[in-house]
Amino acid sequence: YQRRVRALVKKMDWTYRRSFSAMLITSLTTAASFWSNASSPMIPIKVFGVFIGCIVMFNFLLVVTWFPAILILWYRHCDNRFNCLPFCCCCRPIYPVLEPVDDYSKQILETSEKEYI
């Protein structure tokens, strides 16, 4: 279990180091384009631009903070659990679990499971 947690931390660290600046730049440019509507003489356009610009930045904040937290919670509590509750949609498989048909498929499945763990 500790190896899986360390692997998750390593993957999340690598992912956010690589993608944080790209997400920040795209969010800032999108928000700035909406905030530029604040110079409009029409009040509805002005309010819409300021509001949506703030929403874009708030969304960036949520993506950087809440999304990784929810992803880790799902990974720790729902991953590889099927039907933990009859009404829980996050824990039920949405596709059937396939069994390997031949020896080659079995070997590939075992190799991928070792890499995953």
Summary of the structure (lengths in Angstrom):
residues: 117
radius of gyration: 21.6
end to end distance: 8.6
largest distance: 70.6
contacts: 246
relative contact order: 0.08
helix: 74%
strand: 0%
